[in-house]
């Protein structure tokens, strides 16, 4: 889809009810309920983070979405595909500010070029005990991405039509914290498998946009 057409679409989805759990449920790993139950007390003190689903015009004015591949490290989100974004810092006035700031830091999109269209539904991430607030945003300029080398392994540019294609829905086998291998729903985007919380957020973004395409 041409980005100018996509901009017209954004006004239609700005104030409609969010699909929320009905979208998230499509991509929920089967062990999520057990993890949530196990962390009832921890959830009360969950940390907060903001992430950004940022759409932009490609070099041929086609609409794209940016994701990142995180570095391999000793942590629960090692080598996973995610939205740009990060935890709320003391200097951040809001989760929206945190999401935009971290997007600039991780992929180099100037803060003053980013326009937030709306909030999406929060997602809790049991392994790291974070509540994540996703935002739907745009930049009207084709970005010159600059990755944050110490945190980002690669920048992944997804074409909107590829994202909306139902054929990218797959299942993936993962090892749970109980040392049991289970199948989880996932997206396959540009050869990368995306599951868990990011897939849940992507599912809502997809369900928000698709009726208007």
C-alpha positions as YAML, in Angstrom:
chain: A
units: angstrom
residues:
- id: 1
  name: UNK
  ca: [0.00, 0.00, 0.00]
- id: 2
  name: UNK
  ca: [1.18, 3.48, -0.89]
- id: 3
  name: UNK
  ca: [2.06, 5.47, 2.23]
- id: 4
  name: UNK
  ca: [-0.24, 8.37, 1.31]
- id: 5
  name: UNK
  ca: [-3.15, 5.92, 1.25]
- id: 6
  name: UNK
  ca: [-2.00, 4.48, 4.57]
- id: 7
  name: UNK
  ca: [-2.06, 7.95, 6.12]
- id: 8
  name: UNK
  ca: [-5.73, 8.29, 5.18]
- id: 9
  name: UNK
  ca: [-6.41, 4.95, 6.87]
- id: 10
  name: UNK
  ca: [-4.84, 6.05, 10.16]
- id: 11
  name: UNK
  ca: [-7.62, 8.56, 10.81]
- id: 12
  name: UNK
  ca: [-10.18, 5.72, 10.58]
- id: 13
  name: UNK
  ca: [-8.51, 3.60, 13.27]
- id: 14
  name: UNK
  ca: [-7.61, 6.44, 15.62]
- id: 15
  name: UNK
  ca: [-10.63, 6.18, 17.92]
- id: 16
  name: UNK
  ca: [-12.22, 2.77, 17.29]
- id: 17
  name: UNK
  ca: [-12.34, 0.18, 20.13]
- id: 18
  name: UNK
  ca: [-9.22, -1.95, 20.36]
- id: 19
  name: UNK
  ca: [-9.57, -5.71, 19.76]
- id: 20
  name: UNK
  ca: [-7.27, -6.26, 22.77]
- id: 21
  name: UNK
  ca: [-7.50, -9.77, 24.25]
- id: 22
  name: UNK
  ca: [-9.38, -11.21, 21.27]
- id: 23
  name: UNK
  ca: [-6.31, -10.39, 19.15]
- id: 24
  name: UNK
  ca: [-3.75, -11.31, 21.79]
- id: 25
  name: UNK
  ca: [-5.40, -14.71, 22.35]
- id: 26
  name: UNK
  ca: [-4.60, -15.79, 18.79]
- id: 27
  name: UNK
  ca: [-0.88, -15.64, 19.57]
- id: 28
  name: UNK
  ca: [-0.81, -16.61, 23.26]
- id: 29
  name: UNK
  ca: [1.67, -19.39, 24.11]
- id: 30
  name: UNK
  ca: [-0.08, -22.32, 25.85]
- id: 31
  name: UNK
  ca: [2.06, -21.97, 29.00]
- id: 32
  name: UNK
  ca: [1.30, -18.26, 29.50]
- id: 33
  name: UNK
  ca: [-1.60, -18.85, 31.92]
- id: 34
  name: UNK
  ca: [0.62, -20.98, 34.19]
- id: 35
  name: UNK
  ca: [3.33, -18.30, 34.21]
- id: 36
  name: UNK
  ca: [0.80, -15.58, 35.03]
- id: 37
  name: UNK
  ca: [-0.55, -17.64, 37.94]
- id: 38
  name: UNK
  ca: [2.96, -18.32, 39.21]
- id: 39
  name: UNK
  ca: [3.80, -14.60, 39.23]
- id: 40
  name: UNK
  ca: [0.68, -13.16, 40.86]
- id: 41
  name: UNK
  ca: [2.68, -11.31, 43.49]
- id: 42
  name: UNK
  ca: [5.46, -10.21, 41.13]
- id: 43
  name: UNK
  ca: [2.91, -8.69, 38.74]
- id: 44
  name: UNK
  ca: [1.93, -6.16, 41.41]
- id: 45
  name: UNK
  ca: [5.44, -4.71, 41.17]
- id: 46
  name: UNK
  ca: [5.93, -5.15, 37.44]
- id: 47
  name: UNK
  ca: [8.27, -2.73, 35.68]
- id: 48
  name: UNK
  ca: [6.92, -0.57, 32.85]
- id: 49
  name: UNK
  ca: [8.06, -0.16, 29.26]
- id: 50
  name: UNK
  ca: [6.89, 1.51, 26.07]
- id: 51
  name: UNK
  ca: [7.40, 0.20, 22.54]
- id: 52
  name: UNK
  ca: [6.53, 1.59, 19.13]
- id: 53
  name: UNK
  ca: [4.91, 0.04, 16.07]
- id: 54
  name: UNK
  ca: [6.36, 2.60, 13.66]
- id: 55
  name: UNK
  ca: [5.12, 2.76, 10.04]
- id: 56
  name: UNK
  ca: [6.90, 4.80, 7.39]
- id: 57
  name: UNK
  ca: [7.30, 5.23, 3.62]
- id: 58
  name: UNK
  ca: [9.95, 3.10, 1.93]
- id: 59
  name: UNK
  ca: [12.11, 4.39, -0.90]
- id: 60
  name: UNK
  ca: [9.31, 3.65, -3.38]
- id: 61
  name: UNK
  ca: [6.64, 5.16, -1.07]
- id: 62
  name: UNK
  ca: [5.40, 1.71, -0.05]
- id: 63
  name: UNK
  ca: [4.29, 1.41, 3.59]
- id: 64
  name: UNK
  ca: [6.68, -0.39, 5.93]
- id: 65
  name: UNK
  ca: [6.95, -1.33, 9.61]
- id: 66
  name: UNK
  ca: [10.25, -1.48, 11.51]
- id: 67
  name: UNK
  ca: [11.20, -4.24, 13.96]
- id: 68
  name: UNK
  ca: [14.53, -5.06, 15.55]
- id: 69
  name: UNK
  ca: [16.49, -8.25, 16.21]
- id: 70
  name: UNK
  ca: [17.99, -8.05, 19.68]
- id: 71
  name: UNK
  ca: [21.59, -9.04, 20.35]
- id: 72
  name: UNK
  ca: [22.44, -12.45, 21.75]
- id: 73
  name: UNK
  ca: [23.09, -12.06, 25.47]
- id: 74
  name: UNK
  ca: [22.49, -13.80, 28.80]
- id: 75
  name: UNK
  ca: [18.87, -12.81, 29.26]
- id: 76
  name: UNK
  ca: [15.28, -13.88, 28.62]
- id: 77
  name: UNK
  ca: [14.86, -11.83, 25.44]
- id: 78
  name: UNK
  ca: [18.18, -12.76, 23.82]
- id: 79
  name: UNK
  ca: [18.14, -12.89, 19.99]
- id: 80
  name: UNK
  ca: [14.42, -12.18, 19.80]
- id: 81
  name: UNK
  ca: [12.56, -9.98, 17.33]
- id: 82
  name: UNK
  ca: [10.87, -7.01, 19.00]
- id: 83
  name: UNK
  ca: [9.49, -3.53, 18.49]
- id: 84
  name: UNK
  ca: [11.93, -0.71, 19.16]
- id: 85
  name: UNK
  ca: [11.36, 0.63, 22.67]
- id: 86
  name: UNK
  ca: [12.35, 0.05, 26.25]
- id: 87
  name: UNK
  ca: [11.81, 0.60, 29.93]
- id: 88
  name: UNK
  ca: [10.46, 3.75, 31.51]
- id: 89
  name: UNK
  ca: [13.34, 5.82, 32.91]
- id: 90
  name: UNK
  ca: [13.16, 8.46, 35.64]
- id: 91
  name: UNK
  ca: [13.57, 11.26, 33.12]
- id: 92
  name: UNK
  ca: [10.67, 10.03, 30.94]
- id: 93
  name: UNK
  ca: [7.45, 11.99, 31.43]
- id: 94
  name: UNK
  ca: [5.34, 9.08, 30.15]
- id: 95
  name: UNK
  ca: [5.47, 5.67, 28.51]
- id: 96
  name: UNK
  ca: [4.90, 7.39, 25.16]
- id: 97
  name: UNK
  ca: [8.01, 9.49, 25.74]
- id: 98
  name: UNK
  ca: [9.95, 6.34, 26.66]
- id: 99
  name: UNK
  ca: [8.83, 4.53, 23.50]
- id: 100
  name: UNK
  ca: [9.78, 7.43, 21.23]
- id: 101
  name: UNK
  ca: [13.11, 8.06, 22.99]
- id: 102
  name: UNK
  ca: [14.10, 4.40, 22.82]
- id: 103
  name: UNK
  ca: [13.10, 4.23, 19.15]
- id: 104
  name: UNK
  ca: [15.49, 7.09, 18.45]
- id: 105
  name: UNK
  ca: [18.23, 5.42, 20.48]
- id: 106
  name: UNK
  ca: [17.80, 1.95, 18.97]
- id: 107
  name: UNK
  ca: [17.12, 2.70, 15.29]
- id: 108
  name: UNK
  ca: [17.94, 6.40, 14.88]
- id: 109
  name: UNK
  ca: [14.54, 7.81, 13.86]
- id: 110
  name: UNK
  ca: [14.48, 11.47, 14.98]
- id: 111
  name: UNK
  ca: [12.11, 12.13, 17.87]
- id: 112
  name: UNK
  ca: [10.59, 15.20, 16.25]
- id: 113
  name: UNK
  ca: [9.66, 13.20, 13.12]
- id: 114
  name: UNK
  ca: [7.54, 10.65, 15.02]
- id: 115
  name: UNK
  ca: [3.78, 11.11, 15.36]
- id: 116
  name: UNK
  ca: [1.85, 8.87, 17.75]
- id: 117
  name: UNK
  ca: [-1.53, 7.83, 16.33]
- id: 118
  name: UNK
  ca: [-2.83, 5.98, 19.39]
- id: 119
  name: UNK
  ca: [-2.09, 3.59, 22.24]
- id: 120
  name: UNK
  ca: [-2.58, -0.14, 21.76]
- id: 121
  name: UNK
  ca: [-3.42, -2.65, 24.52]
- id: 122
  name: UNK
  ca: [-0.88, -3.40, 27.21]
- id: 123
  name: UNK
  ca: [0.80, -6.80, 27.34]
- id: 124
  name: UNK
  ca: [2.37, -8.39, 30.42]
- id: 125
  name: UNK
  ca: [5.63, -10.29, 29.89]
- id: 126
  name: UNK
  ca: [6.07, -12.95, 32.61]
- id: 127
  name: UNK
  ca: [9.77, -13.89, 32.10]
- id: 128
  name: UNK
  ca: [11.00, -10.32, 32.66]
- id: 129
  name: UNK
  ca: [8.06, -9.07, 34.79]
- id: 130
  name: UNK
  ca: [7.29, -6.09, 32.54]
- id: 131
  name: UNK
  ca: [4.03, -4.45, 31.57]
- id: 132
  name: UNK
  ca: [4.60, -3.18, 28.04]
- id: 133
  name: UNK
  ca: [2.57, -0.35, 26.53]
- id: 134
  name: UNK
  ca: [2.68, -0.44, 22.71]
- id: 135
  name: UNK
  ca: [1.99, 2.65, 20.60]
- id: 136
  name: UNK
  ca: [1.00, 2.93, 16.94]
- id: 137
  name: UNK
  ca: [3.05, 5.66, 15.29]
- id: 138
  name: UNK
  ca: [4.19, 7.01, 11.94]
- id: 139
  name: UNK
  ca: [7.00, 9.04, 10.47]
- id: 140
  name: UNK
  ca: [6.30, 10.72, 7.14]
- id: 141
  name: UNK
  ca: [9.95, 10.72, 6.08]
- id: 142
  name: UNK
  ca: [11.81, 7.66, 4.82]
- id: 143
  name: UNK
  ca: [14.16, 6.95, 7.74]
- id: 144
  name: UNK
  ca: [17.92, 6.59, 7.49]
- id: 145
  name: UNK
  ca: [18.16, 3.93, 10.15]
- id: 146
  name: UNK
  ca: [21.12, 3.86, 12.53]
- id: 147
  name: UNK
  ca: [21.17, 0.81, 14.78]
- id: 148
  name: UNK
  ca: [22.35, 0.89, 18.37]
- id: 149
  name: UNK
  ca: [25.19, -1.60, 18.03]
- id: 150
  name: UNK
  ca: [25.36, -2.71, 21.66]
- id: 151
  name: UNK
  ca: [21.67, -3.74, 21.79]
- id: 152
  name: UNK
  ca: [20.46, -4.27, 18.22]
- id: 153
  name: UNK
  ca: [21.73, -7.04, 15.99]
- id: 154
  name: UNK
  ca: [19.69, -6.03, 12.94]
- id: 155
  name: UNK
  ca: [16.95, -3.68, 11.78]
- id: 156
  name: UNK
  ca: [14.09, -5.50, 10.06]
- id: 157
  name: UNK
  ca: [11.94, -3.62, 7.55]
- id: 158
  name: UNK
  ca: [8.58, -5.30, 6.97]
- id: 159
  name: UNK
  ca: [6.33, -4.40, 4.03]
- id: 160
  name: UNK
  ca: [2.75, -3.77, 5.14]
- id: 161
  name: UNK
  ca: [1.27, -6.23, 2.64]
- id: 162
  name: UNK
  ca: [3.60, -8.96, 3.88]
- id: 163
  name: UNK
  ca: [2.59, -8.23, 7.48]
- id: 164
  name: UNK
  ca: [-1.11, -8.49, 6.64]
- id: 165
  name: UNK
  ca: [-0.74, -11.78, 4.73]
- id: 166
  name: UNK
  ca: [-2.35, -14.63, 6.70]
- id: 167
  name: UNK
  ca: [0.21, -17.06, 5.23]
- id: 168
  name: UNK
  ca: [2.86, -15.72, 7.60]
- id: 169
  name: UNK
  ca: [1.11, -17.39, 10.57]
- id: 170
  name: UNK
  ca: [3.03, -20.48, 11.70]
- id: 171
  name: UNK
  ca: [3.74, -22.55, 14.81]
- id: 172
  name: UNK
  ca: [7.14, -22.86, 16.47]
- id: 173
  name: UNK
  ca: [8.47, -25.33, 19.04]
- id: 174
  name: UNK
  ca: [10.01, -23.66, 22.09]
- id: 175
  name: UNK
  ca: [11.44, -24.96, 25.36]
- id: 176
  name: UNK
  ca: [9.48, -23.69, 28.37]
- id: 177
  name: UNK
  ca: [10.84, -22.87, 31.81]
- id: 178
  name: UNK
  ca: [9.49, -26.29, 32.83]
- id: 179
  name: UNK
  ca: [11.90, -27.92, 30.34]
- id: 180
  name: UNK
  ca: [8.98, -29.06, 28.20]
- id: 181
  name: UNK
  ca: [8.92, -28.41, 24.45]
- id: 182
  name: UNK
  ca: [5.61, -26.96, 23.24]
- id: 183
  name: UNK
  ca: [4.26, -25.46, 20.04]
- id: 184
  name: UNK
  ca: [3.46, -21.75, 20.09]
- id: 185
  name: UNK
  ca: [1.73, -19.57, 17.48]
- id: 186
  name: UNK
  ca: [4.09, -17.21, 15.64]
- id: 187
  name: UNK
  ca: [4.55, -14.89, 12.69]
- id: 188
  name: UNK
  ca: [7.26, -15.49, 10.08]
- id: 189
  name: UNK
  ca: [8.36, -12.04, 8.91]
- id: 190
  name: UNK
  ca: [11.23, -11.61, 6.45]
- id: 191
  name: UNK
  ca: [12.48, -15.04, 7.51]
- id: 192
  name: UNK
  ca: [12.38, -14.20, 11.23]
- id: 193
  name: UNK
  ca: [10.11, -16.07, 13.64]
- id: 194
  name: UNK
  ca: [8.23, -13.74, 16.01]
- id: 195
  name: UNK
  ca: [6.34, -15.18, 18.97]
- id: 196
  name: UNK
  ca: [5.33, -14.33, 22.54]
- id: 197
  name: UNK
  ca: [4.49, -10.79, 23.60]
- id: 198
  name: UNK
  ca: [5.66, -9.16, 20.36]
- id: 199
  name: UNK
  ca: [3.45, -11.52, 18.35]
- id: 200
  name: UNK
  ca: [0.50, -10.66, 20.60]
- id: 201
  name: UNK
  ca: [1.02, -6.94, 19.95]
- id: 202
  name: UNK
  ca: [1.47, -7.51, 16.22]
- id: 203
  name: UNK
  ca: [-1.78, -9.48, 16.18]
- id: 204
  name: UNK
  ca: [-3.70, -6.52, 17.58]
- id: 205
  name: UNK
  ca: [-2.04, -4.13, 15.13]
- id: 206
  name: UNK
  ca: [-2.96, -6.45, 12.26]
- id: 207
  name: UNK
  ca: [-6.59, -6.81, 13.40]
- id: 208
  name: UNK
  ca: [-6.86, -3.04, 13.79]
- id: 209
  name: UNK
  ca: [-5.68, -2.34, 10.23]
- id: 210
  name: UNK
  ca: [-6.95, -5.24, 8.15]
- id: 211
  name: UNK
  ca: [-10.69, -4.33, 8.01]
- id: 212
  name: UNK
  ca: [-9.74, -1.06, 6.30]
- id: 213
  name: UNK
  ca: [-7.36, -2.53, 3.71]
...
